[in-house]
């Protein structure tokens, strides 16, 4: 089996300008992503999770360190990496659901109209929205809009799907359903996934592996495996014990960095 990482983040420090100040968002962060893996970036607000996602997407250049995809430097955005955000207004309201999914395929030249329509209808079927292909976004619930955004990303057939707290604005029941649907969808397409969240429970449910980031500026505090957990294991003693361990690592100032652990 090929153990070469698909994506490598090596010693990445990210900065942004806030007024007259330069603020460091992350400090020398390193981790790998393997093909078909679900990786979660977990940490408190302000630890640079979203900034790292933008850097992996090619929208933010590292101040130091580098990011490679398939061994080649990431120097800008590309159709091999597609982002899904938490905002529900990311769908142009004048386009139907089907045309929202088709749009990036057509705009990027990745597919002609006939192929774009075929892909759109296929992924809408996968996310359970085939009957809403001709509806407009204002007719959909928040969870349904997120499914359209995920369908639009999957239609591009990316090597990596980058998700920035995509379910954070949903109510608890809808959020649980969307987690379930995401895992079922991943089982079909098996693309690599980087998922940003500040929820410990969500990280354990979604991730194969979790990268814990310390408070601002973000540093890697620990890496933990979560393969054994899913929605059915929430509330189990093992799940709760791992959640407590993660909480301790995230919020205890004296916690020391760890390597990957079971």
matplotlib code that plots the C-alpha trace (Angstrom):
import matplotlib.pyplot as plt

x = [0.0, 1.3, 1.9, 3.0, 0.8, -1.4, -1.0, 1.7, 1.6, 5.2, 6.2, 3.4, 3.1, 0.3, -0.2, -2.8, -3.0, -5.3, -5.2, -1.6, -0.7, 0.5, -1.1, 0.3, -2.6, -0.5, 3.0, 5.0, 2.1, 2.9, 0.6, -0.1, -3.3, -3.5, -5.7, -9.2, -8.6, -10.9, -8.8, -10.2, -8.6, -10.0, -9.4, -10.8, -11.8, -8.7, -6.4, -6.0, -8.2, -9.9, -6.7, -5.0, -8.0, -7.6, -3.8, -4.5, -7.0, -4.3, -6.0, -3.5, 0.3, 2.3, 4.7, 7.0, 6.9, 5.2, 2.2, 2.5, -0.2, 1.0, 4.6, 4.0, 3.9, 0.5, 0.8, -2.9, -6.4, -7.2, -10.2, -8.4, -9.3, -12.9, -14.1, -17.5, -18.3, -20.8, -22.7, -26.0, -25.9, -23.1, -25.7, -26.7, -30.4, -31.4, -30.0, -31.9, -30.4, -29.2, -27.7, -26.0, -24.3, -23.5, -22.1, -18.5, -18.1, -19.0, -17.1, -13.9, -14.2, -14.1, -17.2, -19.4, -23.1, -24.3, -21.7, -22.2, -25.9, -25.3, -22.8, -25.2, -28.1, -25.9, -24.6, -28.0, -29.3, -26.4, -27.3, -31.0, -32.0, -32.9, -36.5, -35.4, -33.2, -35.5, -36.1, -34.4, -32.4, -35.0, -37.3, -34.8, -34.0, -30.6, -29.6, -30.8, -28.7, -25.7, -26.4, -26.5, -23.1, -21.6, -23.1, -21.6, -18.2, -18.4, -19.5, -16.0, -14.6, -11.8, -8.9, -9.6, -12.8, -12.1, -15.0, -15.0, -17.4, -20.1, -22.8, -22.0, -25.1, -27.6, -29.7, -28.6, -30.9, -30.2, -26.5, -26.6, -28.4, -25.9, -23.0, -24.7, -25.3, -21.7, -20.3, -22.7, -21.7, -18.0, -18.5, -19.6, -17.0, -14.0, -12.4, -9.9, -11.5, -10.2, -12.9, -12.7, -14.7, -14.6, -16.8, -15.0, -17.9, -18.1, -14.4, -14.6, -17.6, -16.3, -12.5, -10.2, -7.5, -7.7, -5.1, -5.5, -4.5, -3.6, -5.1, -3.8, -1.4, -2.3, 0.3, -0.1, -0.7, -1.5, -2.6, -5.1, -6.8, -10.6, -11.2, -13.1, -15.8, -18.9, -22.4, -23.4, -20.6, -21.5, -22.1, -20.1, -17.5, -14.6, -16.1, -16.5, -13.0, -11.5, -13.6, -12.4, -8.8, -9.1, -10.7, -7.8, -5.2, -7.0, -7.6, -4.9, -2.2, 0.4, -0.4, 2.6, 2.6, 1.9, 2.4, -0.3, -2.0, -4.8]
y = [0.0, 3.5, 5.4, 8.6, 11.5, 13.2, 16.6, 17.8, 20.9, 21.5, 24.1, 26.5, 29.9, 32.1, 35.9, 38.5, 42.3, 43.7, 47.5, 48.5, 45.2, 41.9, 39.0, 35.5, 33.0, 29.8, 29.0, 26.3, 23.8, 20.5, 17.5, 15.1, 14.0, 10.7, 9.7, 8.8, 10.0, 12.2, 14.6, 17.0, 20.3, 20.9, 23.9, 27.0, 30.1, 32.1, 29.1, 29.4, 26.5, 28.4, 30.1, 26.7, 25.6, 28.7, 28.0, 24.4, 25.7, 28.0, 31.3, 32.2, 32.0, 30.8, 33.3, 30.4, 26.7, 25.1, 23.0, 20.3, 18.3, 15.1, 16.4, 19.6, 23.0, 24.6, 28.0, 28.9, 27.7, 24.7, 22.4, 19.5, 21.3, 22.5, 24.4, 24.3, 27.0, 27.3, 30.3, 29.4, 32.4, 30.8, 29.7, 32.3, 32.7, 33.3, 29.8, 26.6, 23.9, 22.0, 25.1, 26.0, 22.6, 22.9, 26.5, 25.8, 23.0, 25.3, 28.3, 26.3, 24.5, 21.2, 20.0, 20.9, 21.6, 18.1, 16.5, 19.2, 18.5, 14.7, 15.2, 17.6, 15.2, 12.3, 14.1, 15.6, 12.0, 11.1, 13.8, 13.1, 16.3, 15.0, 16.0, 19.6, 20.0, 22.7, 24.5, 27.8, 28.2, 30.3, 27.2, 25.1, 24.6, 25.4, 21.8, 21.3, 24.3, 22.8, 19.5, 21.5, 23.2, 19.7, 18.4, 21.3, 20.6, 16.8, 17.5, 18.9, 15.5, 17.1, 15.2, 17.0, 18.4, 21.3, 22.0, 25.0, 24.3, 23.5, 22.5, 25.1, 27.2, 24.3, 23.2, 20.1, 17.6, 18.9, 19.0, 15.3, 14.3, 16.2, 14.4, 11.1, 12.1, 13.3, 10.0, 8.1, 10.2, 9.8, 6.1, 6.4, 8.8, 8.1, 11.5, 13.0, 15.3, 18.1, 19.2, 22.2, 22.3, 23.5, 20.7, 17.8, 15.4, 16.3, 15.8, 12.3, 11.4, 12.8, 12.2, 9.3, 11.5, 14.7, 17.4, 19.5, 23.1, 25.3, 28.8, 31.7, 31.5, 27.9, 25.3, 21.5, 20.3, 16.7, 14.2, 11.5, 8.6, 8.4, 5.5, 3.5, 6.2, 7.0, 8.3, 5.1, 5.3, 8.8, 8.5, 5.2, 5.1, 5.0, 8.0, 10.0, 9.2, 10.3, 13.5, 14.3, 13.7, 16.0, 18.7, 18.4, 18.7, 21.7, 23.8, 22.8, 25.4, 23.0, 20.3, 19.2, 18.3, 14.7, 12.5, 10.4, 8.1, 5.6]
z = [0.0, -0.9, 2.3, 0.6, 1.8, -0.7, 0.9, 3.2, 5.4, 6.5, 9.1, 7.9, 9.6, 8.4, 9.0, 8.2, 8.5, 11.2, 10.9, 11.5, 13.0, 11.5, 13.3, 13.3, 12.8, 12.9, 13.9, 12.2, 11.8, 10.2, 9.3, 6.4, 4.6, 2.9, 0.0, 1.1, 4.7, 6.7, 8.7, 11.2, 12.3, 15.8, 18.1, 19.8, 17.9, 16.7, 16.4, 12.6, 11.5, 8.7, 7.7, 7.3, 5.1, 2.9, 2.6, 1.6, -1.0, -2.3, -1.3, 1.4, 1.0, 4.0, 5.6, 6.2, 5.5, 2.5, 1.3, -1.3, -3.1, -4.8, -4.2, -6.1, -4.3, -3.8, -5.3, -5.9, -6.1, -8.3, -9.2, -7.3, -4.0, -3.4, -0.4, 1.4, 3.9, 6.6, 5.2, 3.5, 1.1, -1.0, -3.6, -6.3, -5.6, -9.2, -10.3, -9.8, -7.6, -10.8, -12.3, -9.0, -9.2, -12.9, -12.6, -11.4, -13.9, -16.8, -15.4, -15.0, -18.4, -16.6, -18.5, -21.3, -20.7, -21.3, -19.1, -16.4, -16.3, -16.1, -13.2, -11.4, -11.6, -10.4, -7.3, -6.5, -6.4, -4.1, -1.6, -1.8, -3.7, -7.1, -6.7, -6.0, -9.1, -10.5, -7.2, -6.2, -3.0, -1.2, -1.3, 0.6, 4.3, 5.7, 5.7, 2.1, 1.0, 2.6, 0.7, -2.5, -1.7, -1.0, -4.2, -6.1, -4.6, -5.4, -9.0, -9.5, -8.6, -6.4, -4.9, -1.6, -0.2, 2.3, 4.7, 7.0, 9.9, 7.4, 9.9, 12.7, 11.9, 11.9, 14.8, 16.7, 15.0, 11.5, 12.3, 13.4, 10.2, 8.1, 9.8, 9.0, 5.4, 5.0, 6.2, 3.9, 1.0, 1.8, 1.8, -1.9, -3.2, -0.9, -1.6, 0.9, 3.4, 5.6, 8.0, 10.3, 13.6, 17.1, 18.3, 20.0, 19.5, 15.8, 15.4, 16.8, 14.7, 11.4, 11.5, 11.0, 12.5, 14.5, 14.6, 17.7, 17.5, 20.5, 21.1, 19.0, 17.3, 16.3, 16.9, 16.7, 20.2, 19.4, 16.8, 17.7, 15.9, 15.8, 13.5, 16.1, 16.6, 14.7, 15.4, 17.0, 19.5, 20.8, 24.6, 25.0, 27.8, 25.2, 23.3, 26.4, 27.7, 24.4, 24.4, 27.9, 26.9, 23.9, 26.2, 28.5, 25.7, 24.2, 27.3, 29.8, 29.4, 30.7, 28.2, 26.2, 22.5, 21.7, 18.7, 17.1, 19.6, 19.7]

ax = plt.figure().add_subplot(projection="3d")
ax.plot(x, y, z, "-o")
ax.set_aspect("equal")
plt.show()
